[in-house]
Each structure stands twice: as C-alpha cells, then as structure tokens.
C-alpha cells in the first residue's frame, strides 16, 4: 500500500489593520505602515533647517564652541560638521545613513539626506528618510578680523641687510613665494633696508626665522615685551620681536678676506668675487679659479665687507684675451671651479677710448670674453679703498681691475624677456628708479646663473612671443622648459572665464 503525501506550503496568516482594516502581516503594533507613520513621526524634535557660519576670507567653517576648520564641499569633514550641529536630537534615534544632496555652489545652501530608525509602539521599529537644510551664513572669523584691522600682531620678524643692493632680498622673496611662507602673515611692510613680517602667533614667527636660517646666511636675536597680565589666572600677554640680520654681501661684490680666513679656505687670495648668495656665500678667486663656500657662522666669526659700491661698476672693452691652460697650484689649494675658465685679458675703459691707457688682469670669465666684448668691472687702481685688510696687503697682490660680468644690451634683453616673476603683496614706502634698476639686475642674474634659477618659480609671459633661447648677441635666456604656466583661479581648463563659486 502506498501513501500519497501532499506538500503543504505554510504561509503566515494575515491580520487586519486596527485602524484602516487593510490585511497586513502580523507586527507588534498591529497597525499598517501608512497608519503608523501618520500617527508617529520619529523625526520630531530634529530641526529641518540649521544655520552654518562660513568665513569668506579664509574659506573656513565655524565648529562650536570656538574652532574654525577648512572643509571642501560635500567632503566627509563638512558632513561631520553638519551632523554635529544636530547631535543632541540625533542621540534619541539611530542614524542609519547620511549623505549630501547636490545644490548649486552659489546657492548658500547645503542639504543632507538622513535615514533614521526608532522603536515605536510595542517594539515596532520604524525607519524614516528626510532632508535637513543648512543655510550658509557669512561670518568673519577672529583671525580675519585681526588681519583686516592691520594693527593687531603678536610677533614680528624684522629682516635686515646692511647693504646698498637688494639682490638678496629679491632672491629671498622668490623663495618665500615658492614655499608659501607668506600665508600666515598679517602684514608685510617694506622699509629702506629690509622687510617686516607681522604674525598673529609667536609659533608662526619662529617658523619664519627657521626658514630664513635654512635659506640665507644670517643670525637672529629674540626679544619680547609684556603687554598685559592677569595675576589671578597667571596668564601673560607678550609681543615678540625677532631681529634677523643677513650677511652684508650680495652677488657680484668684491670682498677682501682676512689672512686667517683665506688660509683656512685653502690658501686663497684675499681679493675674491662673490658669485652667488644662497644658504652660504659662494666666492671665487679670479686669479686661480679656486672656490669656497662660507656659511653664516663662519662669516660672523671672521667678518668682511664689500670693497666697492655697485654704482662704481665701470664698463671696459676687451682688447686682448687669452686662456690660461697650465696653472700651478700651491700646496693645500682648495677646489677649482669647473664652470669657469681662467683668462688673461687687456681691457680699456670705454670712457678713456681717446687715451692709450690699458689694464691687465686675470679673470674667471675666460670662457665668455672675446676681443671687442664689453665687460663690467671695478677699477681698484683708481678708487679709494677703505678696508683694514686691503690696507695691510702688499700693493702688488691687489689687482688693478676686477672683472665681474659680461655686458649686454639691457634694452634688448628686456624686450625679449618672455617670462615674469610673482611678487609679495606688501606695503611699500616709495620705489625709486634705483630700485627698478636693481630689480632688472636681479632678473639678468637669473638668466645668467642656472643654480639660482632652480630655486625660483619662473612663469611664462603669454603677452610676449616665443623666440630662440639665444639672441643675436649671445645673451643667455631662460628656456621654455624652465617656465611654469601662470594659472589663474578665475579661469577654467579652456582658458575662459570660470563659473562663480560660493565663496565669491
């Protein structure tokens, strides 16, 4: 006998909703979802519109009680800040999901879509989705208030250089721009012999001093002045001042070293030419091509000064030039420059062409000079040298002429210069024609010296057409590979005017 077994599918029974009578699956509340939502609102108590403070100047949002933070639109940081604004009401429900709803960037609105759950009647769990609207209100933060006041500061860095030329300051300005060391300054003031950097905190000023010590040879002193104090809470308010003094030597200066220092550098001649000032002073001996680097501590232990003023540079014409092949080196001599060539030249002043007076000298510019070229140099034979080390030297060891650099037509160089530099936004006293001439000298130094160019951001000037890297006179120029494109935030990728953002 066989038994037929029928498969029975057991399905849960249905009940009627106690409110509307619709058949539903059994639940602890015995009410359908539509009726439950009509009677219970789990989002009650959670604000649907909240205000968020935003500072236009520094692009930061206010996070209570007293913090301003940087957040990008639709970022995790901004979402966390928005949720903290409604943290207390959200503690009564369970947050399942949260995300941004897209809004126009200039609408001053942020919309956050929230998904929450909460236990309601007899243990039933209800889930609800709703949107919270955040209104972005402009409010200036305390730091920007102090910046706009322009008279509030807690620390100042006073950078000084006792010299008549500003080449070192122009180089330092480009380093500050490249590494963004000017971002925390409240104000930058330019005075006659230096710059003043004002900061809202002492830590930012100390960071600037450390940067200066790594980039230029200098020394510094620190002082502070008590402004106010509270004896009950034991708090003090100080204003700090950092005085930074850069060595008084610039590029193309002729210096006279002390005998002790010259001997320690490999028996160099005392008369040397400064070819570069970076984190150290780079000197070259025009008689032997011997080079030496002097850092800040060595300089302040054995100080020396420039022999001639930059305005004393005179123009000479090369009459004869020959390269010195075999050079006898003394015992203990230092490193020889591989980028220069030692030459013996006869030169004559362009202002004395009607005479037969010529000068003989050795120079480190043997690889650049040819008969008929113009060159700039110092006439030591006919100038009054007031230096303690030169006065003690034998007159035979003091050269008549020290050549500094080859001379080119400045007007042509300016016209063909298809690049530019950025400048610091600072308060100027008065810029005369001498400052403009010194700035043009610095631009020419960038074209001549590749080692200085590597530390400077050079931008292409689109208003000037591109020409060859070497002009007709052979004057060095900066190649396009070394230039950067000047990017403006107001332009989009196509070069046209970009869309206005929320912060504008």
Secondary structure, 3 states (H helix, E strand, C coil): CCCCCCCCCCCCCEEECCCCCCEEECCCCCCCHHHHHHHCCCCCCCCCEEEEEEECCCCEEEECCCEEEECCCCCHHHHHHHHHHCHHHHCCCEEEEEEEECCCCCCCEEEEEEEEEEECHHHCEEEEEEEEEEEEEECCCHHHHHHHHCCCCCEEEEEEECCCCCHHHHHHHHHHHHHCCCCCEEEEEEECCEEEEEECCHHHHHHHHHHHHHHCCEEEEEEEEEEEEECCCCEEEEEEEEEEEECCCCCCCEEECCHHHHHHCCCCCCEEEEEEECCCEEEECCCCCEEEEECHHHHHHCCCCECCCHHHCEEEEEEEEEECCCCCCCCCCCCECCCCECEEEEEEEHHHCCCCCCEEEEECECCCCCCCCEEEEEECCCCCCCCHHHHHCCHHHCCCEEEEEECCCHHHHHHHCCEECCCCCCECCCCCHHHHHHHHHHHHHHHHCHHHHCCCCCEECCCCCCCCCCCCCCCCCCCHHHCECCCCCCECCCCCECCCCCCC
